[in-house]
Amino acid sequence: MSPEQVKGQAADERSDLYSLGISLYEMVTGQRPFQADSAFTIMTAHVREVPKPPLALQPGLSPALNEIILMAIAKDPAARFQSADAFRNAVNQAQLSSGVQIAAPSKLKPAPAATTVAAVPLHDAPTLPATPVPSVPPPPARQGGGRGLYMTLGALIVLVVLVAAGIYLPRRGRANASVASPVPEPPPAAAPEPVASFPAIVKPAEDPAKKRLLAELEHQLDQLSSRAAAVSSSLDRLQQQQATAGYGLRGDVVARPATLQANLSRAGNAIARGDSAKAKKYTDLASADVEALEHFLGR
């Protein structure tokens, strides 16, 4: 998702080119530019963090392709390729500069023939006399066909006898053993000792109610992340306008986005650990931060 989509701003074809650049980054490096355990952390990274250049992960990569990818995933849409044609032309130019040529299928040379035979016109071909084909007598009937059949039947009979012996003899041996030496009755089993604290052996993650709560908190956290990104973008623009006019924002408003991001991160870590109590605590704190900033912006 492009940064402008995370911020809730208008998106155009340059947003699609950003996504294409992210895919190209993963294709040439083997990994994504931003990696995290939750959706809101990745969304925040797309807005604020600068990824490692692909050339740092793949030293053998073409510098031209490295610059193309970095330009495609620029945070500002104006700094990216403005059209798909511009993107394609840049890739083609990088291909030519690197000396790699990809031949079209129609330009491929045909495979050489195994042997070269001189062509002889049909009207000049000599007429060969017809050669009679000698008649070949049919092969004599094979002898001993019945012998193979008898051998097959004999093998099947032996197999049946072996299977019957394998089933019958063990049963007879067990029956004789039971008659010769009766098996003593096992002593009565002792009553199981009561478990001192059964709830202690139940894992928290196996509690269905806790699972539902964690899922609800994760969904709420994703929504808060989107709202936080939009609020952060609005605050940045307002702060720039105030700075141009010689003013500044209140200290509590300036510090609130950092507190919001910290609470979002702590809530996400608590959800990953399965700690529903702390996850709810920090989610509520992040929700209060978002509401306070939205109230300040008049939303």
C-alpha positions, 0 to 999 in steps of 0.5 A, a space after each residue: 500500500 502506497 503512503 498516500 493510501 495509508 494517509 487516506 489521500 487521493 491515489 492515482 496510477 503512481 500508487 500502482 507504480 509504487 506497489 509494482 516497485 515494492 514487488 520488483 524490490 522483493 523479486 531482486 532481493 528475495 525479501 520485502 523492504 519492510 517486515 513486521 508482525 502486524 499490519 499497522 506496523 507495516 503501514 507506518 513503515 511505508 509512511 515513515 521508514 526508508 528501506 535499504 537500497 536493493 544494492 546493499 542486499 544484492 551487491 551484484 545488482 545493476 546500479 541503474 536497476 537499483 535507482 529505478 526501484 528506489 525511484 519507484 518506491 519514493 514516498 512522494 508521488 511526485 518523485 516517482 515515475 509519473 506513468 507506466 511508460 516512463 517506468 518501462 522505458 527506464 527498465 529497457 534503458 537499464 537493460 541496454 546499458 547492462 549489455 543484456 540482450 533478450 532475443 525475441 522468439 521470432 529471431 531465434 536461429 533454427 536448430 541445425 539439421 542432423 544430416 544434410 541430404 542433397 535435394 533431387 528433383 522428382 522428375 529426374 529421379 531414376 525409376 527403380 525396378 520393382 523388387 519382389 518382397 519375399 514371403 516370411 513364414 509365420 513364427 512357430 508357436 511357442 512350446 511350453 505355454 502351458 508350463 508357464 500357466 502351471 508355474 503361475 498357479 503353483 505359485 498362487 497355491 503356495 502363497 495361499 498356504 503361507 498366508 493361511 499358516 501365518 493366520 492359523 498358527 499364531 492363533 493356535 499358539 496363543 490358545 495353547 499358551 492360554 490353556 497351559 499358563 493362565 494369565 494372572 489378573 492385573 491388580 486393581 488400578 489405584 484411583 487417580 490423584 486429584 489435580 491440585 490446580 487444573 487451571 494452571 495447566 491450561 495454556 492461555 492461547 487455548 482459551 476461546 474467549 481470549 482468542 476472540 478478544 485478541 482478534 477484536 483488539 487486533 482489528 481495532 488496532 488496524 483501524 487505529 493505525 489508519 486513523 493515526 496515519 491520517 492524523 499524523 499527516 494532517 499534523 505535519 501539514 498544519 505544523 508546516 503552515 504554522 512554521 511558515 507563519 512564524 507560529 508553532 503547535 502546543 507542546 502537548 499536541 507535538 508530543 502526542 503523536 510520539 505517545 500514540 505510536 508508542 502505545 500502538 507498538 506496545 499493543 501490537 507486541 502484547 497481541 503477538 505475545 497473547 497478553 490480552 490484558 496489556 493489549 487492551 490497556 495500550 489499545 485503549 491508550 492509543 484510542 484516547 490519543 487518536 481521539 484527542 488529536 482528532 478533536 484538536 484537528 476539528 474532526 
